[in-house]
Amino acid sequence: MGGGRSGGGGQGEERRTFSKIALTSLSAAVAETATFPIDIVKTRLQLHGESPHLRPPAATSAAGNALRVGSEIWRKGGMLGFYSGLSPAVFRHLFYTPIRIVGYEHLRSAACADGSLLGKAFAGGASGVLAQVEWN
């Protein structure tokens, strides 16, 4: 009974787009949560390097500095100290990443039906700019 599609094609496309948006948002939130502690340590290391009175002695290695900063974060805030400020970062990625990824797919299919590298590069650049302008 009617194995073919009759009408409703737009609804299926909308459903696929919504699924892509939802999955992209979820994956971005998981990725941000997983990498956030590393980003916290990196940011603190950068801040220590920019402040002369916070700069560590030159004899210590980069790995030693990272461990020192990580242990300082742990001492002051425990495990939750590594996730201080996570909410705004996840919130930003819930919207920014889907705009970038889904926007790229739509622009790619519109700009390069032939699958050219130049068209794909244009679609990638345009979707990145659109997402930056929209959420920054």
N, CA, C and O atoms as a GROMACS GRO file, in nm:
protein
  544
    1MET      N    1   0.078  -0.111   0.000
    1MET     CA    2   0.000   0.000   0.000
    1MET      C    3   0.086   0.122   0.000
    1MET      O    4   0.136   0.170   0.102
    2GLY      N    5   0.099   0.167  -0.119
    2GLY     CA    6   0.163   0.296  -0.138
    2GLY      C    7   0.302   0.304  -0.083
    2GLY      O    8   0.323   0.376   0.014
    3GLY      N    9   0.400   0.233  -0.141
    3GLY     CA   10   0.537   0.241  -0.094
    3GLY      C   11   0.604   0.370  -0.136
    3GLY      O   12   0.708   0.406  -0.081
    4GLY      N   13   0.547   0.441  -0.234
    4GLY     CA   14   0.609   0.564  -0.281
    4GLY      C   15   0.572   0.682  -0.194
    4GLY      O   16   0.480   0.676  -0.112
    5ARG      N   17   0.646   0.789  -0.213
    5ARG     CA   18   0.617   0.911  -0.139
    5ARG      C   19   0.520   0.994  -0.219
    5ARG      O   20   0.536   1.014  -0.339
    6SER      N   21   0.421   1.041  -0.150
    6SER     CA   22   0.329   1.133  -0.217
    6SER      C   23   0.314   1.255  -0.130
    6SER      O   24   0.251   1.250  -0.024
    7GLY      N   25   0.372   1.366  -0.176
    7GLY     CA   26   0.364   1.488  -0.095
    7GLY      C   27   0.443   1.472   0.033
    7GLY      O   28   0.506   1.368   0.055
    8GLY      N   29   0.441   1.571   0.117
    8GLY     CA   30   0.504   1.562   0.248
    8GLY      C   31   0.656   1.556   0.242
    8GLY      O   32   0.720   1.534   0.345
    9GLY      N   33   0.716   1.574   0.123
    9GLY     CA   34   0.862   1.569   0.112
    9GLY      C   35   0.928   1.677   0.194
    9GLY      O   36   1.034   1.655   0.252
   10GLY      N   37   0.867   1.794   0.200
   10GLY     CA   38   0.921   1.904   0.277
   10GLY      C   39   0.922   1.873   0.425
   10GLY      O   40   1.013   1.912   0.498
   11GLN      N   41   0.819   1.802   0.468
   11GLN     CA   42   0.811   1.767   0.610
   11GLN      C   43   0.924   1.672   0.648
   11GLN      O   44   0.981   1.684   0.757
   12GLY      N   45   0.956   1.578   0.560
   12GLY     CA   46   1.067   1.486   0.587
   12GLY      C   47   1.200   1.559   0.592
   12GLY      O   48   1.285   1.528   0.675
   13GLU      N   49   1.218   1.657   0.503
   13GLU     CA   50   1.339   1.737   0.502
   13GLU      C   51   1.350   1.820   0.629
   13GLU      O   52   1.458   1.832   0.686
   14GLU      N   53   1.238   1.876   0.674
   14GLU     CA   54   1.237   1.953   0.798
   14GLU      C   55   1.274   1.865   0.916
   14GLU      O   56   1.348   1.906   1.005
   15ARG      N   57   1.222   1.744   0.917
   15ARG     CA   58   1.252   1.650   1.026
   15ARG      C   59   1.400   1.614   1.027
   15ARG      O   60   1.462   1.607   1.133
   16ARG      N   61   1.458   1.591   0.907
   16ARG     CA   62   1.600   1.560   0.900
   16ARG      C   63   1.685   1.679   0.946
   16ARG      O   64   1.784   1.663   1.017
   17THR      N   65   1.644   1.799   0.906
   17THR     CA   66   1.717   1.918   0.948
   17THR      C   67   1.709   1.935   1.099
   17THR      O   68   1.809   1.966   1.164
   18PHE      N   69   1.590   1.915   1.157
   18PHE     CA   70   1.575   1.925   1.302
   18PHE      C   71   1.660   1.820   1.372
   18PHE      O   72   1.724   1.850   1.473
   19SER      N   73   1.663   1.698   1.319
   19SER     CA   74   1.746   1.592   1.378
   19SER      C   75   1.894   1.630   1.374
   19SER      O   76   1.966   1.610   1.471
   20LYS      N   77   1.938   1.687   1.260
   20LYS     CA   78   2.078   1.730   1.249
   20LYS      C   79   2.108   1.839   1.351
   20LYS      O   80   2.213   1.836   1.415
   21ILE      N   81   2.018   1.934   1.366
   21ILE     CA   82   2.038   2.042   1.462
   21ILE      C   83   2.048   1.986   1.604
   21ILE      O   84   2.136   2.023   1.680
   22ALA      N   85   1.955   1.897   1.638
   22ALA     CA   86   1.954   1.839   1.773
   22ALA      C   87   2.080   1.758   1.800
   22ALA      O   88   2.141   1.771   1.906
   23LEU      N   89   2.119   1.674   1.704
   23LEU     CA   90   2.238   1.592   1.724
   23LEU      C   91   2.366   1.675   1.725
   23LEU      O   92   2.459   1.646   1.800
   24THR      N   93   2.370   1.778   1.643
   24THR     CA   94   2.487   1.866   1.642
   24THR      C   95   2.498   1.941   1.775
   24THR      O   96   2.607   1.955   1.829
   25SER      N   97   2.386   1.988   1.827
   25SER     CA   98   2.386   2.057   1.957
   25SER      C   99   2.431   1.963   2.067
   25SER      O  100   2.513   2.000   2.152
   26LEU      N  101   2.378   1.842   2.066
   26LEU     CA  102   2.415   1.745   2.169
   26LEU      C  103   2.563   1.711   2.162
   26LEU      O  104   2.632   1.708   2.264
   27SER      N  105   2.613   1.686   2.041
   27SER     CA  106   2.755   1.650   2.028
   27SER      C  107   2.845   1.768   2.067
   27SER      O  108   2.951   1.747   2.125
   28ALA      N  109   2.804   1.890   2.034
   28ALA     CA  110   2.882   2.007   2.073
   28ALA      C  111   2.885   2.023   2.225
   28ALA      O  112   2.989   2.057   2.281
   29ALA      N  113   2.772   1.998   2.291
   29ALA     CA  114   2.768   2.008   2.437
   29ALA      C  115   2.856   1.902   2.502
   29ALA      O  116   2.926   1.931   2.600
   30VAL      N  117   2.854   1.781   2.449
   30VAL     CA  118   2.938   1.674   2.504
   30VAL      C  119   3.085   1.707   2.481
   30VAL      O  120   3.167   1.690   2.572
   31ALA      N  121   3.119   1.752   2.362
   31ALA     CA  122   3.258   1.785   2.331
   31ALA      C  123   3.308   1.900   2.419
   31ALA      O  124   3.420   1.895   2.470
   32GLU      N  125   3.226   2.002   2.436
   32GLU     CA  126   3.266   2.116   2.520
   32GLU      C  127   3.285   2.072   2.665
   32GLU      O  128   3.380   2.115   2.730
   33THR      N  129   3.196   1.987   2.714
   33THR     CA  130   3.207   1.938   2.851
   33THR      C  131   3.332   1.854   2.869
   33THR      O  132   3.399   1.863   2.972
   34ALA      N  133   3.365   1.771   2.770
   34ALA     CA  134   3.482   1.684   2.780
   34ALA      C  135   3.613   1.762   2.773
   34ALA      O  136   3.709   1.725   2.840
   35THR      N  137   3.617   1.868   2.694
   35THR     CA  138   3.743   1.940   2.676
   35THR      C  139   3.756   2.064   2.764
   35THR      O  140   3.861   2.127   2.766
   36PHE      N  141   3.652   2.099   2.837
   36PHE     CA  142   3.654   2.221   2.917
   36PHE      C  143   3.765   2.224   3.022
   36PHE      O  144   3.830   2.328   3.037
   37PRO      N  145   3.791   2.115   3.095
   37PRO     CA  146   3.901   2.120   3.193
   37PRO      C  147   4.035   2.153   3.129
   37PRO      O  148   4.116   2.225   3.188
   38ILE      N  149   4.060   2.101   3.009
   38ILE     CA  150   4.185   2.131   2.940
   38ILE      C  151   4.190   2.279   2.904
   38ILE      O  152   4.294   2.344   2.917
   39ASP      N  153   4.077   2.332   2.860
   39ASP     CA  154   4.070   2.472   2.822
   39ASP      C  155   4.091   2.563   2.944
   39ASP      O  156   4.156   2.668   2.933
   40ILE      N  157   4.037   2.523   3.058
   40ILE     CA  158   4.056   2.600   3.182
   40ILE      C  159   4.205   2.608   3.216
   40ILE      O  160   4.257   2.716   3.246
   41VAL      N  161   4.272   2.494   3.212
   41VAL     CA  162   4.415   2.492   3.244
   41VAL      C  163   4.492   2.576   3.144
   41VAL      O  164   4.579   2.654   3.183
   42LYS      N  165   4.461   2.562   3.015
   42LYS     CA  166   4.529   2.641   2.910
   42LYS      C  167   4.510   2.791   2.933
   42LYS      O  168   4.605   2.868   2.922
   43THR      N  169   4.388   2.832   2.963
   43THR     CA  170   4.359   2.974   2.984
   43THR      C  171   4.434   3.026   3.106
   43THR      O  172   4.490   3.136   3.102
   44ARG      N  173   4.437   2.949   3.213
   44ARG     CA  174   4.511   2.992   3.332
   44ARG      C  175   4.660   3.002   3.304
   44ARG      O  176   4.727   3.093   3.353
   45LEU      N  177   4.712   2.908   3.226
   45LEU     CA  178   4.854   2.914   3.189
   45LEU      C  179   4.882   3.040   3.108
   45LEU      O  180   4.984   3.106   3.128
   46GLN      N  181   4.793   3.074   3.017
   46GLN     CA  182   4.810   3.196   2.938
   46GLN      C  183   4.806   3.319   3.026
   46GLN      O  184   4.885   3.411   3.007
   47LEU      N  185   4.714   3.321   3.122
   47LEU     CA  186   4.705   3.435   3.213
   47LEU      C  187   4.830   3.448   3.299
   47LEU      O  188   4.879   3.558   3.322
   48HIS      N  189   4.882   3.335   3.346
   48HIS     CA  190   5.005   3.338   3.426
   48HIS      C  191   5.121   3.389   3.343
   48HIS      O  192   5.206   3.460   3.395
   49GLY      N  193   5.125   3.356   3.215
   49GLY     CA  194   5.234   3.399   3.128
   49GLY      C  195   5.228   3.547   3.096
   49GLY      O  196   5.332   3.608   3.067
   50GLU      N  197   5.109   3.607   3.101
   50GLU     CA  198   5.094   3.748   3.067
   50GLU      C  199   5.117   3.840   3.187
   50GLU      O  200   5.149   3.958   3.168
   51SER      N  201   5.102   3.789   3.308
   51SER     CA  202   5.118   3.871   3.427
   51SER      C  203   5.258   3.853   3.484
   51SER      O  204   5.293   3.743   3.527
   52PRO      N  205   5.340   3.958   3.484
   52PRO     CA  206   5.479   3.945   3.532
   52PRO      C  207   5.488   3.894   3.675
   52PRO      O  208   5.578   3.816   3.707
   53HIS      N  209   5.398   3.938   3.763
   53HIS     CA  210   5.409   3.894   3.902
   53HIS      C  211   5.356   3.752   3.922
   53HIS      O  212   5.380   3.691   4.027
   54LEU      N  213   5.283   3.698   3.823
   54LEU     CA  214   5.233   3.561   3.832
   54LEU      C  215   5.319   3.464   3.753
   54LEU      O  216   5.299   3.343   3.762
   55ARG      N  217   5.416   3.515   3.676
   55ARG     CA  218   5.498   3.431   3.589
   55ARG      C  219   5.580   3.335   3.674
   55ARG      O  220   5.647   3.377   3.768
   56PRO      N  221   5.573   3.205   3.641
   56PRO     CA  222   5.652   3.107   3.717
   56PRO      C  223   5.800   3.117   3.682
   56PRO      O  224   5.835   3.176   3.580
   57PRO      N  225   5.885   3.061   3.766
   57PRO     CA  226   6.029   3.063   3.736
   57PRO      C  227   6.057   2.998   3.601
   57PRO      O  228   5.988   2.904   3.561
   58ALA      N  229   6.158   3.047   3.531
   58ALA     CA  230   6.190   2.999   3.396
   58ALA      C  231   6.238   2.855   3.396
   58ALA      O  232   6.233   2.789   3.292
   59ALA      N  233   6.283   2.804   3.508
   59ALA     CA  234   6.339   2.670   3.512
   59ALA      C  235   6.233   2.560   3.503
   59ALA      O  236   6.267   2.446   3.472
   60THR      N  237   6.107   2.591   3.529
   60THR     CA  238   6.004   2.487   3.527
   60THR      C  239   5.960   2.461   3.385
   60THR      O  240   5.960   2.550   3.301
   61SER      N  241   5.921   2.337   3.359
   61SER     CA  242   5.878   2.297   3.225
   61SER      C  243   5.731   2.332   3.204
   61SER      O  244   5.658   2.362   3.299
   62ALA      N  245   5.688   2.328   3.077
   62ALA     CA  246   5.548   2.355   3.045
   62ALA      C  247   5.457   2.251   3.109
   62ALA      O  248   5.350   2.284   3.160
   63ALA      N  249   5.500   2.123   3.106
   63ALA     CA  250   5.420   2.018   3.168
   63ALA      C  251   5.409   2.039   3.318
   63ALA      O  252   5.303   2.018   3.377
   64GLY      N  253   5.519   2.081   3.380
   64GLY     CA  254   5.517   2.109   3.524
   64GLY      C  255   5.425   2.224   3.556
   64GLY      O  256   5.354   2.222   3.657
   65ASN      N  257   5.425   2.324   3.470
   65ASN     CA  258   5.335   2.438   3.490
   65ASN      C  259   5.189   2.393   3.480
   65ASN      O  260   5.106   2.434   3.561
   66ALA      N  261   5.158   2.310   3.381
   66ALA     CA  262   5.021   2.262   3.364
   66ALA      C  263   4.977   2.181   3.485
   66ALA      O  264   4.865   2.195   3.533
   67LEU      N  265   5.065   2.096   3.534
   67LEU     CA  266   5.031   2.017   3.653
   67LEU      C  267   5.014   2.107   3.775
   67LEU      O  268   4.925   2.085   3.856
   68ARG      N  269   5.099   2.209   3.787
   68ARG     CA  270   5.088   2.302   3.899
   68ARG      C  271   4.955   2.376   3.893
   68ARG      O  272   4.886   2.389   3.994
   69VAL      N  273   4.919   2.425   3.775
   69VAL     CA  274   4.792   2.497   3.759
   69VAL      C  275   4.675   2.403   3.786
   69VAL      O  276   4.580   2.441   3.854
   70GLY      N  277   4.681   2.281   3.732
   70GLY     CA  278   4.574   2.183   3.756
   70GLY      C  279   4.558   2.150   3.903
   70GLY      O  280   4.446   2.139   3.952
   71SER      N  281   4.670   2.134   3.973
   71SER     CA  282   4.660   2.102   4.116
   71SER      C  283   4.607   2.221   4.196
   71SER      O  284   4.537   2.204   4.296
   72GLU      N  285   4.640   2.343   4.150
   72GLU     CA  286   4.586   2.462   4.216
   72GLU      C  287   4.434   2.471   4.198
   72GLU      O  288   4.362   2.504   4.293
   73ILE      N  289   4.387   2.442   4.078
   73ILE     CA  290   4.243   2.442   4.052
   73ILE      C  291   4.175   2.336   4.138
   73ILE      O  292   4.071   2.362   4.198
   74TRP      N  293   4.235   2.218   4.145
   74TRP     CA  294   4.178   2.109   4.225
   74TRP      C  295   4.174   2.146   4.373
   74TRP      O  296   4.075   2.120   4.441
   75ARG      N  297   4.282   2.207   4.421
   75ARG     CA  298   4.289   2.244   4.562
   75ARG      C  299   4.183   2.346   4.598
   75ARG      O  300   4.121   2.337   4.704
   76LYS      N  301   4.161   2.444   4.511
   76LYS     CA  302   4.066   2.552   4.541
   76LYS      C  303   3.921   2.513   4.517
   76LYS      O  304   3.833   2.560   4.589
   77GLY      N  305   3.894   2.429   4.416
   77GLY     CA  306   3.754   2.402   4.382
   77GLY      C  307   3.718   2.257   4.364
   77GLY      O  308   3.602   2.226   4.334
   78GLY      N  309   3.814   2.166   4.383
   78GLY     CA  310   3.786   2.025   4.360
   78GLY      C  311   3.757   1.999   4.213
   78GLY      O  312   3.795   2.077   4.126
   79MET      N  313   3.689   1.890   4.186
   79MET     CA  314   3.657   1.855   4.048
   79MET      C  315   3.571   1.962   3.982
   79MET      O  316   3.587   1.991   3.863
   80LEU      N  317   3.480   2.022   4.058
   80LEU     CA  318   3.393   2.126   4.002
   80LEU      C  319   3.470   2.251   3.961
   80LEU      O  320   3.422   2.330   3.880
   81GLY      N  321   3.588   2.271   4.017
   81GLY     CA  322   3.671   2.384   3.979
   81GLY      C  323   3.710   2.380   3.832
   81GLY      O  324   3.729   2.485   3.770
   82PHE      N  325   3.723   2.261   3.777
   82PHE     CA  326   3.758   2.246   3.636
   82PHE      C  327   3.641   2.278   3.544
   82PHE      O  328   3.659   2.293   3.423
   83TYR      N  329   3.522   2.289   3.600
   83TYR     CA  330   3.402   2.316   3.520
   83TYR      C  331   3.341   2.452   3.551
   83TYR      O  332   3.227   2.479   3.513
   84SER      N  333   3.415   2.537   3.620
   84SER     CA  334   3.367   2.671   3.650
   84SER      C  335   3.356   2.750   3.520
   84SER      O  336   3.455   2.768   3.448
   85GLY      N  337   3.236   2.797   3.489
   85GLY     CA  338   3.213   2.871   3.365
   85GLY      C  339   3.169   2.784   3.249
   85GLY      O  340   3.166   2.831   3.135
   86LEU      N  341   3.135   2.660   3.275
   86LEU     CA  342   3.094   2.568   3.168
   86LEU      C  343   2.960   2.607   3.106
   86LEU      O  344   2.943   2.595   2.985
   87SER      N  345   2.866   2.654   3.186
   87SER     CA  346   2.730   2.682   3.136
   87SER      C  347   2.730   2.778   3.016
   87SER      O  348   2.667   2.745   2.915
   88PRO      N  349   2.795   2.894   3.022
   88PRO     CA  350   2.793   2.982   2.906
   88PRO      C  351   2.860   2.921   2.783
   88PRO      O  352   2.818   2.946   2.670
   89ALA      N  353   2.965   2.843   2.805
   89ALA     CA  354   3.035   2.781   2.693
   89ALA      C  355   2.945   2.680   2.623
   89ALA      O  356   2.940   2.675   2.500
   90VAL      N  357   2.875   2.598   2.700
   90VAL     CA  358   2.783   2.500   2.642
   90VAL      C  359   2.667   2.571   2.574
   90VAL      O  360   2.627   2.534   2.464
   91PHE      N  361   2.614   2.673   2.638
   91PHE     CA  362   2.502   2.747   2.580
   91PHE      C  363   2.540   2.806   2.443
   91PHE      O  364   2.462   2.800   2.348
   92ARG      N  365   2.660   2.862   2.435
   92ARG     CA  366   2.706   2.919   2.308
   92ARG      C  367   2.713   2.811   2.200
   92ARG      O  368   2.671   2.833   2.087
   93HIS      N  369   2.767   2.695   2.236
   93HIS     CA  370   2.782   2.588   2.137
   93HIS      C  371   2.649   2.523   2.100
   93HIS      O  372   2.639   2.463   1.993
   94LEU      N  373   2.549   2.533   2.185
   94LEU     CA  374   2.418   2.477   2.150
   94LEU      C  375   2.359   2.545   2.028
   94LEU      O  376   2.278   2.486   1.956
   95PHE      N  377   2.398   2.669   2.004
   95PHE     CA  378   2.346   2.744   1.890
   95PHE      C  379   2.451   2.766   1.782
   95PHE      O  380   2.422   2.753   1.663
   96TYR      N  381   2.572   2.798   1.822
   96TYR     CA  382   2.678   2.831   1.727
   96TYR      C  383   2.712   2.711   1.637
   96TYR      O  384   2.718   2.726   1.515
   97THR      N  385   2.733   2.595   1.695
   97THR     CA  386   2.776   2.479   1.618
   97THR      C  387   2.671   2.432   1.519
   97THR      O  388   2.706   2.405   1.404
   98PRO      N  389   2.543   2.421   1.556
   98PRO     CA  390   2.444   2.382   1.455
   98PRO      C  391   2.432   2.481   1.340
   98PRO      O  392   2.414   2.442   1.224
   99ILE      N  393   2.443   2.611   1.370
   99ILE     CA  394   2.438   2.710   1.262
   99ILE      C  395   2.554   2.685   1.166
   99ILE      O  396   2.536   2.690   1.044
  100ARG      N  397   2.670   2.658   1.221
  100ARG     CA  398   2.788   2.637   1.139
  100ARG      C  399   2.778   2.508   1.057
  100ARG      O  400   2.805   2.509   0.937
  101ILE      N  401   2.740   2.399   1.120
  101ILE     CA  402   2.738   2.268   1.053
  101ILE      C  403   2.621   2.256   0.957
  101ILE      O  404   2.640   2.222   0.840
  102VAL      N  405   2.501   2.282   1.004
  102VAL     CA  406   2.383   2.269   0.918
  102VAL      C  407   2.385   2.377   0.810
  102VAL      O  408   2.346   2.352   0.696
  103GLY      N  409   2.432   2.496   0.846
  103GLY     CA  410   2.447   2.602   0.746
  103GLY      C  411   2.544   2.560   0.636
  103GLY      O  412   2.520   2.586   0.518
  104TYR      N  413   2.654   2.495   0.675
  104TYR     CA  414   2.750   2.446   0.576
  104TYR      C  415   2.685   2.347   0.482
  104TYR      O  416   2.705   2.356   0.360
  105GLU      N  417   2.608   2.253   0.534
  105GLU     CA  418   2.545   2.153   0.448
  105GLU      C  419   2.450   2.216   0.348
  105GLU      O  420   2.449   2.179   0.231
  106HIS      N  421   2.371   2.312   0.394
  106HIS     CA  422   2.277   2.378   0.302
  106HIS      C  423   2.351   2.463   0.200
  106HIS      O  424   2.318   2.460   0.081
  107LEU      N  425   2.451   2.538   0.244
  107LEU     CA  426   2.528   2.620   0.150
  107LEU      C  427   2.607   2.533   0.052
  107LEU      O  428   2.620   2.568  -0.065
  108ARG      N  429   2.659   2.423   0.099
  108ARG     CA  430   2.735   2.333   0.011
  108ARG      C  431   2.646   2.279  -0.099
  108ARG      O  432   2.686   2.276  -0.215
  109SER      N  433   2.526   2.236  -0.065
  109SER     CA  434   2.438   2.181  -0.168
  109SER      C  435   2.389   2.290  -0.263
  109SER      O  436   2.360   2.262  -0.379
  110ALA      N  437   2.380   2.414  -0.214
  110ALA     CA  438   2.336   2.524  -0.302
  110ALA      C  439   2.451   2.579  -0.386
  110ALA      O  440   2.432   2.615  -0.501
  111ALA      N  441   2.571   2.585  -0.328
  111ALA     CA  442   2.684   2.651  -0.396
  111ALA      C  443   2.765   2.558  -0.484
  111ALA      O  444   2.828   2.603  -0.580
  112CYS      N  445   2.765   2.431  -0.454
  112CYS     CA  446   2.850   2.342  -0.534
  112CYS      C  447   2.780   2.210  -0.563
  112CYS      O  448   2.812   2.107  -0.505
  113ALA      N  449   2.686   2.217  -0.652
  113ALA     CA  450   2.614   2.096  -0.693
  113ALA      C  451   2.710   1.997  -0.758
  113ALA      O  452   2.688   1.876  -0.754
  114ASP      N  453   2.818   2.049  -0.818
  114ASP     CA  454   2.915   1.962  -0.884
  114ASP      C  455   3.017   1.904  -0.786
  114ASP      O  456   3.099   1.820  -0.825
  115GLY      N  457   3.014   1.945  -0.660
  115GLY     CA  458   3.105   1.893  -0.558
  115GLY      C  459   3.245   1.950  -0.566
  115GLY      O  460   3.340   1.888  -0.519
  116SER      N  461   3.259   2.069  -0.624
  116SER     CA  462   3.391   2.129  -0.640
  116SER      C  463   3.451   2.170  -0.506
  116SER      O  464   3.379   2.206  -0.412
  117LEU      N  465   3.582   2.162  -0.498
  117LEU     CA  466   3.653   2.200  -0.376
  117LEU      C  467   3.634   2.348  -0.345
  117LEU      O  468   3.617   2.386  -0.229
  118LEU      N  469   3.636   2.431  -0.448
  118LEU     CA  470   3.617   2.574  -0.429
  118LEU      C  471   3.478   2.604  -0.372
  118LEU      O  472   3.464   2.688  -0.283
  119GLY      N  473   3.376   2.537  -0.422
  119GLY     CA  474   3.240   2.556  -0.370
  119GLY      C  475   3.229   2.513  -0.225
  119GLY      O  476   3.163   2.579  -0.145
  120LYS      N  477   3.293   2.401  -0.191
  120LYS     CA  478   3.292   2.353  -0.053
  120LYS      C  479   3.366   2.450   0.039
  120LYS      O  480   3.323   2.477   0.151
  121ALA      N  481   3.477   2.502  -0.010
  121ALA     CA  482   3.552   2.599   0.070
  121ALA      C  483   3.471   2.726   0.094
  121ALA      O  484   3.471   2.781   0.204
  122PHE      N  485   3.402   2.771  -0.010
  122PHE     CA  486   3.315   2.888   0.005
  122PHE      C  487   3.205   2.861   0.106
  122PHE      O  488   3.177   2.944   0.192
  123ALA      N  489   3.141   2.744   0.096
  123ALA     CA  490   3.033   2.709   0.188
  123ALA      C  491   3.084   2.703   0.332
  123ALA      O  492   3.018   2.750   0.424
  124GLY      N  493   3.202   2.646   0.351
  124GLY     CA  494   3.260   2.637   0.486
  124GLY      C  495   3.292   2.774   0.543
  124GLY      O  496   3.262   2.802   0.659
  125GLY      N  497   3.352   2.859   0.462
  125GLY     CA  498   3.385   2.994   0.508
  125GLY      C  499   3.262   3.077   0.537
  125GLY      O  500   3.255   3.146   0.639
  126ALA      N  501   3.164   3.069   0.448
  126ALA     CA  502   3.041   3.147   0.466
  126ALA      C  503   2.964   3.101   0.589
  126ALA      O  504   2.912   3.183   0.663
  127SER      N  505   2.956   2.970   0.611
  127SER     CA  506   2.881   2.923   0.728
  127SER      C  507   2.953   2.961   0.857
  127SER      O  508   2.888   2.992   0.957
  128GLY      N  509   3.086   2.958   0.856
  128GLY     CA  510   3.162   3.000   0.975
  128GLY      C  511   3.142   3.147   1.004
  128GLY      O  512   3.124   3.186   1.120
  129VAL      N  513   3.146   3.230   0.900
  129VAL     CA  514   3.124   3.375   0.919
  129VAL      C  515   2.983   3.401   0.969
  129VAL      O  516   2.962   3.482   1.060
  130LEU      N  517   2.885   3.332   0.911
  130LEU     CA  518   2.745   3.350   0.953
  130LEU      C  519   2.729   3.314   1.101
  130LEU      O  520   2.665   3.387   1.176
  131ALA      N  521   2.787   3.203   1.142
  131ALA     CA  522   2.775   3.161   1.282
  131ALA      C  523   2.846   3.260   1.376
  131ALA      O  524   2.795   3.290   1.484
  132GLN      N  525   2.963   3.311   1.334
  132GLN     CA  526   3.035   3.408   1.417
  132GLN      C  527   2.956   3.537   1.431
  132GLN      O  528   2.945   3.592   1.541
  133VAL      N  529   2.901   3.585   1.321
  133VAL     CA  530   2.826   3.710   1.324
  133VAL      C  531   2.700   3.693   1.408
  133VAL      O  532   2.662   3.783   1.484
  134GLU      N  533   2.636   3.580   1.395
  134GLU     CA  534   2.511   3.555   1.466
  134GLU      C  535   2.529   3.542   1.617
  134GLU      O  536   2.445   3.588   1.693
  135TRP      N  537   2.639   3.478   1.662
  135TRP     CA  538   2.652   3.446   1.805
  135TRP      C  539   2.768   3.512   1.875
  135TRP      O  540   2.797   3.478   1.990
  136ASN      N  541   2.835   3.605   1.812
  136ASN     CA  542   2.943   3.674   1.884
  136ASN      C  543   2.922   3.821   1.886
  136ASN      O  544   3.003   3.894   1.942
   0.00000   0.00000   0.00000
